[in-house]
Amino acid sequence: MFRVKNWLWVGFVLLSGTGFAQDDVKTTLRKERAQILNEVNEIQRTYNSTKTVSREAMVQLTTLNRKIEGQERFVVSMSRQTGFFNLEEVQDNDREISRIKKSIETLRDHYYHPETNTPPVAKAPAEEPAPEPVPQRQYPVLPPQHHTTYPVSNAALTGDFGLYRGQIPYPLDKGTITQGFGRFKIEGAGPDIVGDNPGCTFAAPVNTPVKAVFEGDVISVSKLSGLFYVVIRHGRYVTAYSNLASSSVVKGSKVKAGQVIGSVGRDEETGYGKLDFILMLDDKNLDPKAWFLPIPQQ
């Protein structure tokens, strides 16, 4: 299985490679995607005959979903490199990845909400109780977007991202980090979900403004499965913002710290808003929490 960081590393290596090497990677992408699709189709055929998705199949679907999401992130990353993917290839990859993700999502939904062949028993009509109001999700207020003061020694070096470890503002005014950087395991009623988060994931109200955490140049604005992915370069550092419902910047734009670049999109699995944020130094993923302003004690 290819992980996100491995795909990103392959991409950076290929920047200095040949067209032949690029073709090899594209062939590998297609072969892996065909294998994923075959396995998904096999699970779909079993479901069509049994009307159930087994626990073993669910574990397999979770693995396949991580693989196809790894491909999706790789395609987004490499689409901003000149000469790697042309527009038609990006669109083809987008269509195929979206189709596979939708099939996996449908089968996973069948696991959690199995169908029943027993016809419903007719009941006498009764007054239905008034539906309870859906509780509003509460989101903590994050530290302010703008620094009050910079250290005097750094006053003339505000353009150097690397000088501000522990002082970078959050990309949201309101929200919470639901999944941190690195390896994770989510336990639940179904199979455990494990993975390796290349950045950190925020939960926030849908359409919450997303802001650039530092001044820089927008080097990529992509759209996959109806959601936007914005990448900003700050010298040797790069920040990426994905799962955006909208984007207010274009490739080549210059942005300032705190400038709105888009808005939070909806997470299909939870129904709440979600923002994925990635920080990189050259080709290395960094833990964003170590760079953010500390959250004030309540």
KEDOVEX-302045 format. One record per residue (C-alpha): residue number from 1; x, y, z. Coordinates in pm, 1 decimal, decimal comma, always signed. Layout:
<pts>
 guba        u        v        w
  NUM        X        Y        Z
...
</pts>
This chain:
<pts>
 guba        u        v        w
    1     +0,0     +0,0     +0,0
    2   +127,9   +343,2    -89,3
    3    +94,7   +601,5   +184,8
    4    +50,8   +971,9   +124,5
    5   +401,9  +1063,4   +234,2
    6   +549,3   +795,7     +6,2
    7   +356,7   +929,2   -294,8
    8   +469,4  +1283,7   -218,1
    9   +830,6  +1168,8   -194,5
   10   +801,7   +991,2   -530,3
   11   +665,5  +1312,9   -677,3
   12   +955,9  +1524,6   -555,6
   13  +1210,0  +1269,8   -682,9
   14  +1045,1  +1274,7  -1025,7
   15  +1086,9  +1649,6  -1058,2
   16  +1438,1  +1582,7  -1179,1
   17  +1356,6  +1252,6  -1352,1
   18  +1279,8  +1163,2  -1712,5
   19   +954,3  +1131,6  -1901,2
   20  +1008,0   +755,9  -1897,1
   21  +1008,5   +756,4  -1516,5
   22   +689,8   +964,8  -1514,0
   23   +523,0   +714,3  -1746,3
   24   +622,1   +433,4  -1507,7
   25   +455,7   +610,8  -1217,0
   26   +140,5   +680,5  -1418,3
   27   +126,8   +312,7  -1519,6
   28   +166,4   +211,3  -1154,8
   29   -119,6   +446,7  -1061,2
   30   -348,3   +292,4  -1324,4
   31   -259,8    -65,1  -1226,0
   32   -315,9     -2,4   -856,5
   33   -644,7   +176,1   -930,0
   34   -760,5   -116,9  -1148,7
   35   -675,9   -360,5   -868,1
   36   -867,2   -147,5   -615,3
   37  -1167,1   -134,0   -849,3
   38  -1160,7   -513,9   -901,1
   39  -1164,8   -573,7   -525,1
   40  -1448,2   -324,5   -475,6
   41  -1648,8   -487,2   -756,9
   42  -1597,6   -830,7   -599,4
   43  -1736,9   -704,5   -267,6
   44  -2026,2   -543,3   -458,5
   45  -2108,4   -875,7   -631,2
   46  -2111,9  -1053,9   -295,5
   47  -2341,2   -787,4   -155,7
   48  -2576,4   -817,1   -454,9
   49  -2623,8  -1188,4   -384,2
   50  -2628,8  -1182,8     -1,1
   51  -2750,6   -827,0    +77,1
   52  -2489,4   -807,2   +352,6
   53  -2138,3   -667,0   +390,3
   54  -1928,0   -883,3   +622,4
   55  -1686,8   -750,5   +884,5
   56  -1398,0   -891,2   +679,9
   57  -1522,8   -705,2   +372,3
   58  -1552,4   -385,8   +577,9
   59  -1190,2   -416,6   +689,7
   60  -1092,3   -464,6   +325,1
   61  -1299,1   -158,2   +223,6
   62  -1125,3    +52,0   +488,9
   63   -785,7    -47,9   +345,5
   64   -899,9    +20,2    -12,4
   65  -1035,4   +360,7    +91,6
   66   -695,8   +457,8   +239,4
   67   -525,6   +348,1    -82,8
   68   -752,9   +548,0   -311,4
   69   -728,9   +855,0    -84,9
   70   -349,8   +822,2   -103,7
   71   -376,3   +825,2   -483,5
   72   -607,5  +1127,4   -468,7
   73   -358,7  +1328,0   -261,1
   74    -71,8  +1224,7   -486,9
   75   -258,0  +1333,9   -801,5
   76   -340,3  +1669,4   -640,0
   77    +22,7  +1715,1   -534,7
   78   +170,3  +1627,8   -874,0
   79    -89,4  +1819,1  -1076,2
   80    +79,5  +2140,1   -959,6
   81   +414,8  +2026,5  -1104,0
   82   +457,9  +2154,5  -1459,7
   83   +467,8  +1879,2  -1720,6
   84   +367,5  +1582,3  -1505,0
   85     -9,3  +1559,9  -1568,3
   86   -190,0  +1732,8  -1851,9
   87   -547,0  +1859,7  -1803,1
   88   -707,3  +1551,9  -1960,6
   89   -508,8  +1317,8  -1734,3
   90   -606,7  +1515,3  -1424,0
   91   -974,1  +1498,4  -1524,7
   92   -954,1  +1122,9  -1598,0
   93   -787,9  +1056,7  -1262,8
   94  -1048,8  +1270,1  -1087,2
   95  -1339,4  +1083,0  -1247,9
   96  -1200,6   +735,6  -1174,5
   97  -1100,9   +816,3   -815,6
   98  -1440,1   +977,8   -745,4
   99  -1623,9   +674,6   -886,4
  100  -1423,6   +430,3   -671,9
  101  -1464,4   +642,4   -356,6
  102  -1841,8   +660,0   -411,8
  103  -1865,8   +280,4   -453,9
  104  -1667,4   +225,8   -133,8
  105  -1880,6   +479,4    +53,1
  106  -2201,9   +304,0    -60,8
  107  -2078,4    -39,5    +50,4
  108  -1961,4    +95,7   +387,3
  109  -2302,9   +251,1   +434,3
  110  -2462,2    -92,0   +369,4
  111  -2243,9   -234,7   +649,3
  112  -2358,0    +20,8   +905,3
  113  -2718,7    +27,3   +779,4
  114  -2794,2   -329,8   +657,6
  115  -3106,3   -391,9   +455,3
  116  -3374,8   -626,3   +583,0
  117  -3585,5   -862,2   +369,5
  118  -3859,7   -885,7   +633,3
  119  -4162,8   -682,1   +523,3
  120  -4266,2   -419,0   +774,1
  121  -4557,8   -509,3  +1001,6
  122  -4853,6   -277,9   +960,6
  123  -4926,9    -82,7  +1275,9
  124  -5222,1   +124,4  +1374,3
  125  -5159,1   +490,1  +1305,6
  126  -5049,5   +676,4  +1612,8
  127  -4954,0  +1026,1  +1687,0
  128  -4584,4  +1075,4  +1631,2
  129  -4399,3  +1267,5  +1900,5
  130  -4258,2  +1598,3  +1795,6
  131  -3898,1  +1556,1  +1678,1
  132  -3636,7  +1665,4  +1925,6
  133  -3430,4  +1962,0  +1809,2
  134  -3084,9  +1867,2  +1679,7
  135  -2826,6  +1995,3  +1928,7
  136  -2592,7  +2254,5  +1787,1
  137  -2229,6  +2147,6  +1787,4
  138  -2009,4  +2375,3  +1995,2
  139  -1670,4  +2483,4  +1861,2
  140  -1401,6  +2647,9  +2074,3
  141  -1264,3  +2985,3  +1973,4
  142   -904,5  +2952,1  +1858,8
  143   -630,1  +3210,5  +1924,6
  144   -657,5  +3534,6  +1721,3
  145   -541,9  +3532,0  +1361,8
  146   -301,6  +3824,0  +1399,5
  147     -3,3  +3863,2  +1628,5
  148    -13,8  +4157,5  +1866,6
  149   +365,0  +4196,6  +1852,4
  150   +659,0  +4012,8  +1698,9
  151   +984,6  +3954,5  +1889,2
  152  +1208,4  +4257,9  +1845,2
  153  +1493,0  +4041,9  +1712,1
  154  +1266,2  +3918,9  +1431,4
  155  +1107,8  +4252,9  +1346,9
  156  +1296,7  +4284,2  +1015,7
  157  +1252,4  +3915,6   +922,0
  158   +875,4  +3876,4   +904,1
  159   +905,3  +3709,4   +564,2
  160  +1090,2  +3405,5   +704,0
  161   +831,4  +3144,4   +802,6
  162  +1092,1  +2937,0   +985,9
  163  +1144,1  +3207,3  +1249,1
  164   +791,6  +3175,1  +1385,4
  165   +763,7  +2823,9  +1524,0
  166   +499,6  +2838,1  +1798,0
  167   +370,9  +3176,2  +1672,7
  168   +179,2  +3086,1  +1355,0
  169   -196,4  +3168,2  +1370,1
  170   -460,0  +2901,8  +1308,7
  171   -632,1  +2884,7   +966,5
  172   -972,0  +2919,1  +1143,4
  173  -1111,4  +3158,5  +1401,9
  174  -1345,7  +2890,9  +1536,4
  175  -1303,5  +2514,6  +1545,2
  176  -1119,1  +2227,7  +1706,1
  177   -847,6  +1981,2  +1602,4
  178  -1013,0  +1639,6  +1575,8
  179   -718,1  +1442,7  +1435,0
  180   -356,1  +1528,3  +1497,7
  181    -40,7  +1465,1  +1297,9
  182   +100,9  +1114,5  +1247,5
  183    -26,3   +762,3  +1306,3
  184   -373,2   +716,5  +1453,7
  185   -626,6   +447,9  +1541,8
  186  -1002,6   +499,2  +1564,5
  187  -1194,4   +232,6  +1751,2
  188  -1568,9   +187,7  +1717,3
  189  -1856,5    -53,9  +1665,5
  190  -1714,5   -158,4  +1330,5
  191  -1354,9   -238,2  +1231,3
  192  -1083,8    -19,6  +1379,5
  193   -957,6   +246,5  +1139,8
  194   -583,9   +313,7  +1137,0
  195   -384,1   +557,1   +929,1
  196   -111,7   +820,1   +911,1
  197   -230,9  +1182,8   +901,2
  198    +14,6  +1399,4   +699,3
  199   -109,8  +1715,0   +878,6
  200   -396,3  +1789,4  +1115,8
  201   -773,4  +1786,2  +1073,5
  202  -1007,5  +2057,3  +1205,1
  203  -1381,5  +2037,0  +1270,4
  204  -1559,3  +2369,5  +1218,1
  205  -1899,8  +2494,9  +1103,0
  206  -1956,6  +2456,5   +729,2
  207  -1866,7  +2774,8   +535,9
  208  -1640,0  +2905,4   +815,6
  209  -1379,5  +3134,0   +650,5
  210  -1038,8  +2967,7   +603,9
  211   -739,6  +3202,2   +630,5
  212   -379,4  +3186,0   +513,2
  213   -154,0  +3133,0   +815,0
  214   +136,7  +3331,1   +665,6
  215   +216,3  +3552,1   +368,7
  216   +308,4  +3362,5    +52,7
  217   +236,1  +3271,6   -310,2
  218    -53,7  +3048,5   -418,1
  219   +107,9  +2776,9   -629,4
  220   -197,3  +2554,5   -683,3
  221   -577,8  +2566,8   -669,3
  222   -734,6  +2231,0   -756,1
  223  -1087,3  +2092,9   -740,6
  224  -1159,9  +1726,5   -673,6
  225  -1501,6  +1572,2   -606,8
  226  -1655,6  +1918,4   -579,3
  227  -1411,9  +2042,2   -311,7
  228  -1112,0  +2274,5   -342,2
  229   -746,0  +2218,3   -248,4
  230   -524,6  +2528,6   -210,1
  231   -144,0  +2517,2   -176,9
  232    +61,3  +2821,7    -68,1
  233   +441,5  +2849,4    -72,4
  234   +627,9  +3045,9   +196,9
  235   +990,3  +3016,0    +83,0
  236  +1100,9  +2660,2   +162,7
  237   +779,2  +2600,1   +356,9
  238   +445,5  +2498,3   +203,1
  239    +96,4  +2499,2   +357,2
  240   -198,9  +2312,5   +203,3
  241   -569,8  +2355,6   +281,3
  242   -812,8  +2088,4   +156,3
  243  -1184,2  +2002,7   +181,2
  244  -1277,0  +2363,2    +97,5
  245  -1633,2  +2441,9    -13,2
  246  -1504,1  +2746,6   -201,2
  247  -1180,1  +2920,1   -297,5
  248  -1130,9  +3297,2   -314,5
  249   -776,6  +3282,3   -458,2
  250   -625,5  +3162,3   -786,1
  251   -288,4  +3020,6   -882,3
  252    -28,1  +3296,5   -882,0
  253   -203,3  +3508,9   -618,8
  254     -0,6  +3665,9   -337,6
  255   -167,3  +3639,4     +3,0
  256   -110,2  +3794,7   +344,1
  257   -136,8  +3629,7   +685,8
  258   -501,1  +3624,0   +789,2
  259   -633,8  +3670,6   +435,1
  260   -943,7  +3460,3   +358,3
  261   -862,0  +3199,8    +91,4
  262  -1181,7  +2992,6   +100,9
  263  -1441,9  +2833,8   +328,1
  264  -1484,7  +2506,2   +518,2
  265  -1656,1  +2223,8   +326,2
  266  -1882,9  +1948,1   +457,6
  267  -1744,1  +1608,3   +560,7
  268  -1960,7  +1340,0   +397,0
  269  -1898,1  +1090,7   +678,9
  270  -1997,7  +1314,1   +973,1
  271  -2211,1  +1584,5   +814,1
  272  -2005,0  +1849,8   +995,1
  273  -1752,9  +2087,3   +846,2
  274  -1392,2  +1967,6   +806,8
  275  -1060,6  +2125,7   +708,4
  276   -741,8  +1928,9   +642,4
  277   -424,0  +2134,7   +691,1
  278    -72,8  +2021,8   +589,2
  279   +262,3  +2190,1   +660,5
  280   +580,9  +2087,5   +476,8
  281   +946,3  +2190,6   +475,9
  282  +1079,6  +2095,8   +131,6
  283   +956,4  +1732,6    +98,2
  284   +910,6  +1664,7   +471,9
  285   +573,7  +1677,6   +649,3
  286   +580,8  +1868,5   +980,2
  287   +347,5  +1856,5  +1281,0
  288   +146,2  +2181,0  +1246,4
  289    +52,2  +2191,4  +1617,0
  290   +415,5  +2262,4  +1707,1
  291   +398,2  +2578,3  +1492,4
  292    +60,7  +2715,9  +1599,1
  293     +4,0  +2973,7  +1871,3
  294    -70,2  +2802,4  +2205,9
  295   -441,0  +2778,7  +2286,4
  296   -515,8  +2997,8  +2589,1
  297   -630,1  +2824,0  +2906,9
  298  -1002,2  +2859,5  +2975,0
</pts>
